[in-house]
Amino acid sequence: MTGNLSQQLISEPLNAIYLKSQSGSLVVRRENVSKTLKFELGFCVDALSSDPGEAFGERLLRMGKVSPDQLDAASKFGPSAEALCQALIAMKLFEPGELAEFRAFHVQEIVYSLLNWASGTFEFKSASDPLAGKAGLKLSVPGLIFEGIRRITNPEIIHKGLKGTDRVICLAPQFESRAADVFLKPEEAFVLSRIESSARISEILQISPLGLEMTQKTLYGFLATGIVEFLQENATKREPTTPAATRAYRSSSAPSYQAAPASAQEDTQGEDLESVRSDVFLTLDKAKTSNYYELLSVSTTASADEIKKSYYALAKKYHPDRYHQSGSVDLKNALDIIFSTLAQAYDTLKVPATRTSYDAKVFRLESPSGASPDKPAPPASPSHAPQQKLAELNYRQGRGQYDQQDYWSAIQAFRQSVRMEPENPRYRYWLAMSLSKNAKWRREAEEHFLKAIDLEQFNADYYVGLGVLYREAGMQKRAENQFKQALQVNPGNRAAQEALDAMLAAVEKKNTGLGALKGLFKKK
């Protein structure tokens, strides 16, 4: 496999190696610099560069991890990164695990730099190298591609990958597994949720909260990793013959440069700022007091297409970046709230299941199945599957971040899940658990705990979580009631029993101390 980067982006051969689980070396050359990436069964296991500034030892030196004298002494053991690592370990300057982290960082940086190359040649040679994975590295290629695209500084590469702004893109058949390999940020997952079955790139650019440049990079990242794919014009289904990863760049020549629209910012010239402020704050009041149909200016019988059309128009009009040049902080904050509420309204009404549940609660109607409005919504229709998968993807990422005690990132991920699936009690519970880690967010955490309990009344964990929240807030009686409720739902719940026993023991100890103190005063 050979090619020229003026005609093919480096993400194409990288993706091909990953999809085919190939082993071998990919050599990329530009002028006097060559970089070699080594793969085993589709995973990147090593990277080398002929640029002296990108040598592993030089990187450690710049990071302040070794001194020049230490590096000179270690370099005598051999020129390779592996020999240098063995020398540094023998010199007791690093633990093996610590050095492996720096090696992974070094390999990643070399790969990321290649995503910014717009010229050069590449050649891949298949071969299994028994020494290639000796460093113990096994890096996900989709993750490397996406992070490299996040760091691209050459806009021509992004425009080449997007092939203009009029192209229609759609979710790839296995987009959820590809997205899981990438580990999307919550705001990137939000952009992905706007694509749904299909969308024009220009539409996504107009309503994305990330700004023009970051949205373009995000969309290119989706295409480059096979999360989404181009849809042929006038097509009613995906192209059936070519794998998504290669179809995204099926072109023998680079497209001409075409500037993307300036998002929601281009239509504001000549507008009277006072009139704008009046409209924005009236809409803000509407967002706080109106139901979702009124907010989107559609009837309660509106079709999914009508709801989508109205949402896209309003999201463009009230985009947070639309009046950024005014410098008005309160205007920006108002637009943030409006934009977020519009997104929540759209996510609720576009899905039949959540729309039915919302209608039942807002208009006090019974659901078609005769279920109580307070019960969980019925299972979503097949058309809702992509939304469910995106919500679950955010949930899995949030759980990973929660386990790593990165509670802020977990909150953002769980918020996306709740936004997409507001009737899912599990998402509500984990958002509440994350929020409860900060005393300032306890009120909001309480709301989500109560909502989770309302949706699923026989889950003891939800009562325990709320009980712990009350206990940490000093509301002992409320906490005790929640732990008792958990034991009624599940008499064998260990967490509830231990928490209740600890509270009762503390009360008994306090009472014993007070009794002893009273006895002391009586003796006197």
C-alpha positions as CSV (number, residue, x, y, z in Angstrom):
1,M,0.0,0.0,0.0
2,T,1.5,3.3,-1.2
3,G,0.2,6.8,-1.7
4,N,0.7,10.5,-1.8
5,L,-0.6,12.8,1.0
6,S,-1.5,15.5,-1.5
7,Q,-4.1,13.1,-2.8
8,Q,-4.9,10.9,0.3
9,L,-5.1,12.0,3.9
10,I,-2.9,9.9,6.3
11,S,-6.1,8.8,8.2
12,E,-7.0,6.6,5.2
13,P,-4.1,4.2,5.4
14,L,-4.2,4.3,9.2
15,N,-7.9,3.3,9.1
16,A,-7.2,0.6,6.5
17,I,-4.5,-1.0,8.8
18,Y,-6.9,-0.9,11.7
19,L,-9.9,-2.3,9.9
20,K,-7.9,-5.2,8.4
21,S,-6.0,-5.9,11.7
22,Q,-2.7,-5.8,9.8
23,S,0.8,-6.1,11.1
24,G,3.7,-4.3,9.6
25,S,5.4,-0.8,9.3
26,L,4.0,2.4,7.8
27,V,6.7,4.7,6.6
28,V,5.8,8.3,6.0
29,R,8.3,10.7,4.3
30,R,8.3,14.4,3.8
31,E,11.5,16.2,2.5
32,N,14.3,15.0,4.8
33,V,12.1,13.6,7.6
34,S,10.7,10.1,7.8
35,K,8.5,8.6,10.5
36,T,7.8,4.9,11.0
37,L,4.7,3.5,12.7
38,K,4.7,-0.1,13.7
39,F,1.5,-2.2,14.0
40,E,0.5,-5.5,15.4
41,L,-2.9,-6.8,14.5
42,G,-4.2,-3.3,13.8
43,F,-2.8,-1.8,17.0
44,C,0.0,0.8,17.0
45,V,2.8,-0.6,19.1
46,D,5.7,1.7,18.3
47,A,6.7,4.9,16.4
48,L,10.1,6.3,15.3
49,S,11.2,9.6,13.8
50,S,14.3,10.6,12.0
51,D,13.9,14.1,13.3
52,P,16.5,14.4,16.2
53,G,14.1,16.7,18.1
54,E,11.6,13.9,18.2
55,A,13.9,11.3,19.7
56,F,12.7,9.7,22.9
57,G,15.6,10.9,24.9
58,E,15.2,14.5,23.7
59,R,11.6,14.4,24.7
60,L,12.4,13.2,28.2
61,L,15.0,16.0,28.4
62,R,12.5,18.7,27.4
63,M,10.0,17.3,29.9
64,G,12.6,17.7,32.6
65,K,12.6,14.0,33.4
66,V,16.4,13.5,32.9
67,S,19.4,15.8,32.9
68,P,21.8,16.1,29.9
69,D,24.5,14.2,31.8
70,Q,22.0,11.3,32.6
71,L,20.9,11.2,29.0
72,D,24.4,11.1,27.7
73,A,25.2,8.2,30.1
74,A,22.1,6.2,29.2
75,S,22.6,6.8,25.4
76,K,25.9,4.9,25.5
77,F,23.9,1.7,25.9
78,G,22.5,2.0,22.4
79,P,20.6,4.5,20.0
80,S,17.2,2.8,20.1
81,A,14.4,3.9,22.5
82,E,14.3,0.3,23.9
83,A,18.0,0.4,24.8
84,L,17.6,3.8,26.3
85,C,14.6,2.6,28.4
86,Q,16.6,-0.4,29.7
87,A,19.6,1.9,30.6
88,L,17.4,4.4,32.5
89,I,15.8,1.5,34.4
90,A,19.2,0.1,35.2
91,M,20.3,3.5,36.4
92,K,17.2,3.5,38.7
93,L,16.0,6.7,37.3
94,F,12.6,5.3,36.4
95,E,10.3,2.5,37.4
96,P,9.3,0.3,34.4
97,G,5.6,1.2,34.6
98,E,6.5,5.0,34.7
99,L,8.7,4.7,31.7
100,A,6.1,2.8,29.7
101,E,3.7,5.8,30.2
102,F,6.4,8.1,28.7
103,R,6.9,5.7,25.8
104,A,3.2,5.7,25.0
105,F,3.2,9.5,25.2
106,H,6.2,9.6,22.8
107,V,4.5,7.3,20.3
108,Q,1.2,9.2,20.4
109,E,3.0,12.6,19.7
110,I,4.6,11.2,16.6
111,V,1.3,9.9,15.3
112,Y,-0.5,13.1,16.1
113,S,2.1,15.1,14.2
114,L,1.4,13.0,11.0
115,L,-2.2,14.0,11.0
116,N,-1.1,17.6,10.3
117,W,1.0,16.6,7.2
118,A,-0.6,17.8,3.9
119,S,2.2,16.6,1.7
120,G,4.6,13.6,1.5
121,T,4.4,10.0,0.7
122,F,3.6,6.8,2.6
123,E,4.3,3.1,2.2
124,F,3.0,0.2,4.2
125,K,4.8,-3.1,4.3
126,S,3.1,-6.1,5.9
127,A,5.3,-8.1,8.2
128,S,5.1,-9.5,11.7
129,D,7.9,-8.2,13.8
130,P,8.4,-10.2,17.1
131,L,10.2,-7.2,18.6
132,A,7.6,-4.6,17.6
133,G,5.5,-5.0,20.7
134,K,8.3,-5.5,23.1
135,A,7.6,-2.1,24.8
136,G,4.2,-3.4,25.8
137,L,2.3,-0.7,23.9
138,K,-1.1,-1.4,22.3
139,L,-2.6,1.9,21.2
140,S,-6.0,2.2,19.6
141,V,-5.7,3.6,16.1
142,P,-9.2,5.3,16.0
143,G,-8.3,7.1,19.2
144,L,-5.0,8.2,17.8
145,I,-6.6,9.5,14.6
146,F,-9.3,11.5,16.4
147,E,-6.9,13.1,19.0
148,G,-4.5,13.9,16.1
149,I,-7.4,15.6,14.3
150,R,-8.3,17.6,17.4
151,R,-4.8,19.0,17.2
152,I,-4.6,19.9,13.5
153,T,-3.5,23.4,12.8
154,N,-3.7,23.2,9.0
155,P,-7.3,24.1,7.9
156,E,-6.7,22.8,4.4
157,I,-6.6,19.2,5.7
158,I,-9.9,19.6,7.5
159,H,-11.6,21.0,4.3
160,K,-10.1,18.2,2.3
161,G,-11.6,15.7,4.7
162,L,-15.0,17.3,4.7
163,K,-15.2,17.7,0.9
164,G,-17.2,20.9,1.2
165,T,-20.1,21.8,3.4
166,D,-23.0,20.7,1.2
167,R,-22.3,17.0,1.6
168,V,-24.8,14.9,3.5
169,I,-23.5,12.6,6.2
170,C,-25.1,9.8,8.1
171,L,-24.3,7.5,11.0
172,A,-22.3,4.4,10.0
173,P,-23.8,1.0,10.7
174,Q,-21.4,0.3,13.6
175,F,-20.9,3.8,14.8
176,E,-21.4,3.1,18.5
177,S,-18.4,0.7,18.6
178,R,-16.3,3.1,16.6
179,A,-17.2,6.0,18.9
180,A,-16.4,3.8,22.0
181,D,-12.9,3.4,20.6
182,V,-12.5,7.1,20.3
183,F,-13.8,8.2,23.7
184,L,-15.7,11.2,22.7
185,K,-16.0,14.3,24.8
186,P,-19.6,15.2,25.9
187,E,-19.7,18.2,23.5
188,E,-18.6,16.0,20.6
189,A,-21.2,13.4,21.5
190,F,-23.8,16.2,21.3
191,V,-22.7,17.1,17.8
192,L,-23.0,13.4,16.9
193,S,-26.5,13.3,18.3
194,R,-27.5,16.1,15.9
195,I,-26.6,13.9,12.9
196,E,-29.2,11.2,13.7
197,S,-30.1,9.3,10.5
198,S,-28.6,12.0,8.2
199,A,-27.7,15.7,8.1
200,R,-26.0,18.2,5.8
201,I,-22.6,19.4,7.1
202,S,-23.7,23.0,6.7
203,E,-26.6,22.4,9.1
204,I,-24.4,20.9,11.8
205,L,-22.0,23.8,11.5
206,Q,-24.8,26.3,12.1
207,I,-26.2,24.7,15.3
208,S,-23.1,23.2,16.9
209,P,-22.1,24.8,20.3
210,L,-18.4,24.1,19.6
211,G,-17.7,26.9,17.2
212,L,-16.9,26.6,13.5
213,E,-13.3,25.3,13.7
214,M,-13.9,22.7,16.4
215,T,-17.1,21.5,14.7
216,Q,-15.3,21.0,11.4
217,K,-12.6,19.1,13.2
218,T,-15.1,17.0,15.0
219,L,-17.0,16.1,11.8
220,Y,-13.8,15.3,10.1
221,G,-12.9,13.1,13.1
222,F,-16.2,11.3,12.7
223,L,-15.6,10.6,9.0
224,A,-11.9,9.7,9.5
225,T,-12.7,7.0,12.1
226,G,-15.8,5.6,10.4
227,I,-18.3,6.9,13.0
228,V,-20.2,8.6,10.2
229,E,-20.0,8.3,6.4
230,F,-21.0,10.4,3.4
231,L,-24.4,9.7,1.9
232,Q,-24.8,9.9,-1.8
233,E,-27.0,12.7,-3.0
234,N,-30.6,11.6,-3.6
235,A,-29.8,8.3,-2.0
236,T,-32.3,6.6,0.3
237,K,-29.8,4.4,2.0
238,R,-26.1,4.0,2.7
239,E,-23.7,3.0,-0.1
240,P,-23.6,-0.8,0.2
241,T,-20.3,-1.7,-1.4
242,T,-17.4,0.2,0.1
243,P,-16.3,0.1,3.8
244,A,-17.1,3.3,5.6
245,A,-13.5,4.1,6.5
246,T,-12.4,4.1,2.9
247,R,-15.5,5.6,1.4
248,A,-15.0,8.8,3.4
249,Y,-11.9,9.6,1.2
250,R,-12.7,7.9,-2.1
251,S,-11.3,10.6,-4.4
252,S,-8.3,10.6,-6.7
253,S,-7.8,14.3,-6.4
254,A,-8.0,16.8,-3.6
255,P,-11.1,19.0,-3.6
256,S,-10.7,22.7,-4.0
257,Y,-10.7,24.9,-0.9
258,Q,-14.2,26.0,0.1
259,A,-14.7,28.1,3.2
260,A,-17.4,27.0,5.5
261,P,-20.2,29.4,6.5
262,A,-19.4,31.5,9.5
263,S,-21.8,29.5,11.6
264,A,-24.5,31.6,13.2
265,Q,-22.4,34.7,13.2
266,E,-22.8,35.9,9.6
267,D,-26.4,37.2,9.7
268,T,-26.0,39.7,12.6
269,Q,-24.5,42.7,10.8
270,G,-26.9,45.6,10.8
271,E,-29.1,44.3,13.6
272,D,-30.1,46.7,16.3
273,L,-28.6,45.3,19.5
274,E,-31.4,46.6,21.7
275,S,-34.0,44.9,19.6
276,V,-31.9,41.7,19.8
277,R,-31.6,41.9,23.6
278,S,-35.4,42.4,23.8
279,D,-36.1,39.4,21.7
280,V,-33.5,37.2,23.4
281,F,-34.8,37.9,26.9
282,L,-38.4,37.5,25.9
283,T,-37.4,34.1,24.5
284,L,-35.5,33.3,27.7
285,D,-38.7,33.9,29.7
286,K,-40.5,31.7,27.2
287,A,-37.9,28.9,27.7
288,K,-38.5,29.0,31.4
289,T,-42.3,29.1,31.4
290,S,-43.5,27.4,28.1
291,N,-43.8,23.8,27.2
292,Y,-41.6,22.3,24.6
293,Y,-44.1,22.7,21.8
294,E,-44.6,26.4,22.5
295,L,-40.8,26.9,22.8
296,L,-40.3,25.3,19.4
297,S,-43.3,27.1,17.9
298,V,-44.9,23.9,16.7
299,S,-48.3,22.4,17.3
300,T,-48.8,19.4,19.6
301,T,-49.5,17.3,16.5
302,A,-46.4,18.4,14.6
303,S,-44.5,15.8,12.6
304,A,-40.9,14.8,13.4
305,D,-39.8,16.7,10.3
306,E,-41.6,19.9,11.4
307,I,-40.1,19.7,14.8
308,K,-36.6,19.2,13.4
309,K,-37.0,22.1,10.9
310,S,-38.2,24.5,13.7
311,Y,-35.4,23.4,16.0
312,Y,-32.7,23.9,13.5
313,A,-34.0,27.4,12.6
314,L,-34.2,28.4,16.3
315,A,-30.9,26.9,17.2
316,K,-29.2,28.9,14.5
317,K,-31.0,32.1,15.6
318,Y,-30.1,31.7,19.3
319,H,-26.7,30.2,18.9
320,P,-24.4,31.2,21.8
321,D,-21.8,32.6,19.4
322,R,-24.2,34.6,17.4
323,Y,-23.7,37.9,19.2
324,H,-20.3,37.2,20.7
325,Q,-18.9,40.5,19.4
326,S,-21.3,42.5,21.6
327,G,-19.3,41.6,24.7
328,S,-22.5,41.4,26.7
329,V,-22.1,38.7,29.4
330,D,-25.8,38.6,30.3
331,L,-26.8,38.2,26.6
332,K,-24.3,35.4,26.2
333,N,-25.6,33.6,29.4
334,A,-29.2,34.0,28.2
335,L,-28.4,32.5,24.8
336,D,-26.6,29.6,26.5
337,I,-29.8,28.8,28.5
338,I,-32.0,29.2,25.4
339,F,-29.8,27.0,23.2
340,S,-29.6,24.3,25.9
341,T,-33.4,24.3,26.5
342,L,-34.0,24.1,22.7
343,A,-31.8,21.1,22.5
344,Q,-33.5,19.4,25.4
345,A,-36.9,20.1,23.9
346,Y,-35.9,18.7,20.5
347,D,-34.3,15.6,22.1
348,T,-37.5,14.9,23.9
349,L,-40.0,15.5,21.2
350,K,-38.2,13.9,18.3
351,V,-38.4,10.5,19.9
352,P,-41.9,8.8,20.0
353,A,-41.4,7.2,23.4
354,T,-40.1,10.3,25.3
355,R,-42.6,12.5,23.5
356,T,-45.5,10.3,24.7
357,S,-44.2,10.4,28.2
358,Y,-43.7,14.1,28.1
359,D,-47.2,14.7,26.7
360,A,-48.7,12.5,29.4
361,K,-47.0,14.5,32.2
362,V,-47.6,18.0,30.7
363,F,-51.1,17.6,29.4
364,R,-52.2,14.9,31.9
365,L,-53.0,12.5,29.1
366,E,-52.8,8.7,29.4
367,S,-50.2,6.9,27.3
368,P,-51.5,4.7,24.5
369,S,-50.8,1.6,26.6
370,G,-52.9,2.9,29.5
371,A,-49.9,3.2,31.7
372,S,-49.7,5.8,34.4
373,P,-47.9,9.0,33.4
374,D,-45.6,8.5,36.4
375,K,-44.3,5.2,35.2
376,P,-41.2,4.8,32.9
377,A,-41.8,5.4,29.2
378,P,-42.4,2.4,27.0
379,P,-39.5,1.0,25.0
380,A,-38.4,3.2,22.2
381,S,-39.2,2.3,18.6
382,P,-36.5,1.0,16.3
383,S,-36.1,4.5,14.8
384,H,-34.9,5.6,18.3
385,A,-32.0,3.1,18.4
386,P,-29.3,5.5,17.4
387,Q,-30.4,7.9,20.2
388,Q,-30.3,5.1,22.7
389,K,-26.9,4.0,21.6
390,L,-25.5,7.5,21.9
391,A,-27.0,7.9,25.4
392,E,-25.5,4.5,26.4
393,L,-22.1,5.5,25.0
394,N,-22.1,8.7,27.1
395,Y,-23.2,6.6,30.1
396,R,-20.3,4.2,29.7
397,Q,-17.8,7.0,29.3
398,G,-19.3,8.7,32.4
399,R,-18.9,5.5,34.4
400,G,-15.2,5.3,33.4
401,Q,-14.7,8.9,34.4
402,Y,-16.6,8.4,37.7
403,D,-14.4,5.4,38.6
404,Q,-11.3,7.5,37.9
405,Q,-12.8,10.2,40.2
406,D,-13.0,12.7,37.3
407,Y,-16.4,13.8,38.5
408,W,-16.6,17.0,36.4
409,S,-16.2,15.0,33.2
410,A,-18.6,12.3,34.4
411,I,-21.2,15.0,35.0
412,Q,-20.9,16.3,31.5
413,A,-21.2,12.7,30.1
414,F,-24.2,11.8,32.2
415,R,-25.9,15.1,31.4
416,Q,-25.8,14.1,27.7
417,S,-27.3,10.7,28.6
418,V,-30.1,12.3,30.6
419,R,-30.7,14.9,27.8
420,M,-31.1,12.1,25.2
421,E,-33.0,9.6,27.5
422,P,-34.7,11.7,30.2
423,E,-36.8,8.8,31.4
424,N,-33.9,6.5,32.1
425,P,-33.6,6.2,35.9
426,R,-30.1,4.7,35.7
427,Y,-28.7,7.8,33.9
428,R,-30.5,10.1,36.5
429,Y,-29.0,8.1,39.4
430,W,-25.4,8.3,38.1
431,L,-25.7,12.0,37.3
432,A,-27.0,12.5,40.9
433,M,-24.1,10.4,42.3
434,S,-21.6,12.6,40.4
435,L,-23.2,15.8,41.4
436,S,-23.3,14.8,45.1
437,K,-19.5,14.9,45.2
438,N,-19.7,18.6,45.4
439,A,-21.7,20.3,48.2
440,K,-22.6,23.2,45.8
441,W,-24.5,20.7,43.5
442,R,-26.5,18.9,46.2
443,R,-29.8,20.5,45.4
444,E,-29.5,19.4,41.8
445,A,-28.3,15.9,42.8
446,E,-31.4,15.6,45.1
447,E,-33.7,16.4,42.1
448,H,-32.1,13.7,40.0
449,F,-32.2,11.1,42.8
450,L,-35.9,11.8,43.4
451,K,-36.5,11.6,39.6
452,A,-34.7,8.2,39.5
453,I,-36.9,7.0,42.4
454,D,-40.0,8.3,40.7
455,L,-39.1,6.3,37.5
456,E,-38.0,3.1,39.3
457,Q,-39.4,2.9,42.8
458,F,-38.1,-0.6,43.6
459,N,-34.3,0.1,43.3
460,A,-32.8,0.2,46.7
461,D,-29.6,1.8,45.4
462,Y,-31.4,5.0,44.5
463,Y,-32.7,5.4,48.1
464,V,-29.3,4.7,49.5
465,G,-27.7,7.3,47.3
466,L,-30.2,9.9,48.4
467,G,-29.8,8.9,52.0
468,V,-26.0,9.4,51.8
469,L,-26.6,12.8,50.2
470,Y,-28.9,13.8,53.1
471,R,-26.5,12.4,55.7
472,E,-23.6,14.4,54.3
473,A,-25.8,17.5,54.3
474,G,-26.6,17.0,58.0
475,M,-30.2,16.0,57.4
476,Q,-30.0,12.9,59.6
477,K,-33.8,12.2,59.9
478,R,-34.2,12.4,56.1
479,A,-31.2,10.2,55.6
480,E,-32.5,7.6,58.1
481,N,-35.9,7.5,56.3
482,Q,-34.2,6.8,53.0
483,F,-32.1,4.0,54.4
484,K,-35.2,2.4,55.9
485,Q,-37.0,2.8,52.6
486,A,-34.2,1.0,50.9
487,L,-34.5,-1.9,53.3
488,Q,-38.2,-2.1,52.7
489,V,-37.5,-2.4,49.0
490,N,-34.6,-4.8,49.5
491,P,-34.3,-6.2,53.0
492,G,-30.8,-7.6,52.3
493,N,-29.3,-4.4,51.0
494,R,-25.9,-4.3,52.8
495,A,-25.1,-0.6,52.1
496,A,-28.4,0.5,53.5
497,Q,-28.1,-1.7,56.6
498,E,-24.6,-0.6,57.4
499,A,-25.5,3.1,56.9
500,L,-28.5,2.8,59.2
501,D,-26.6,0.8,61.8
502,A,-23.8,3.5,61.8
503,M,-26.4,6.3,62.2
504,L,-28.2,4.5,65.1
505,A,-24.8,3.7,66.8
506,A,-23.9,7.4,66.5
507,V,-27.2,8.4,68.1
508,E,-26.8,5.9,70.9
509,K,-23.3,7.1,71.6
510,K,-24.4,10.6,71.7
511,N,-27.3,9.7,74.1
512,T,-24.9,7.7,76.3
513,G,-22.6,10.7,76.6
514,L,-25.4,13.0,77.4
515,G,-26.7,10.6,80.1
516,A,-23.2,10.4,81.7
517,L,-23.0,14.1,81.7
518,K,-26.4,14.5,83.4
519,G,-25.4,11.9,86.0
520,L,-22.2,13.9,86.8
521,F,-24.2,17.0,87.4
522,K,-26.7,15.2,89.6
523,K,-23.8,13.9,91.9
524,K,-22.6,17.4,92.3
